[in-house]
Amino acid sequence: MKIILIIYTVGLSLVIGGCSIYEAAHAPEPVEYKQLKVGVPRDQVISLLGYPKMTEQKENLKTDSFEFVDGYNAASKSRIILYLAGDLFTAGLAEVIFWPLEANALDGKQCRGSVTYSSNEKVIGYDIKDKEGQRLWFSPLPPPPKNKPN
């Protein structure tokens, strides 16, 4: 009877414990948006931020709009060990705390940004913000060239 109870407890904790462990294992990676600099080619921007949601062309300038989730570094995935230990020692009851925490607080932050390119598709300005509109990384567009009088 004692062995059945142990097997049941371990099995239950593994089944119930899957939620926070799964969420932590599949959490988004960080986006290296701070590698974005003036002069970077457009294809490198796309490799950093993903494909743009929208692209606008005005005169000889192109502006891409991006949306992405900025996650946590790979070392933060070590929290899986804490979740597994908590699930084993509490027979899955720790999931009541771990799963909502993982689903809400540790899910990465939603960001959006725009990147403007010159006619040769090199970055001339960018503005990356979080979902509240707080600026995270910014380089203003250069002023337009002044027309010379004839």
Secondary structure as GFF3:
##gff-version 3
##sequence-region A 1 150
A	DSSP	alpha_helix	2	16	.	.	.	ID=ss1
A	DSSP	alpha_helix	18	25	.	.	.	ID=ss2
A	DSSP	three_ten_helix	33	35	.	.	.	ID=ss3
A	DSSP	alpha_helix	42	49	.	.	.	ID=ss4
A	DSSP	beta_strand	54	58	.	.	.	ID=ss5
A	DSSP	beta_strand	61	70	.	.	.	ID=ss6
A	DSSP	three_ten_helix	74	78	.	.	.	ID=ss7
A	DSSP	alpha_helix	79	89	.	.	.	ID=ss8
A	DSSP	alpha_helix	95	100	.	.	.	ID=ss9
A	DSSP	pi_helix	101	105	.	.	.	ID=ss10
A	DSSP	beta_strand	109	117	.	.	.	ID=ss11
A	DSSP	beta_strand	123	130	.	.	.	ID=ss12
A	DSSP	beta_strand	135	139	.	.	.	ID=ss13
###
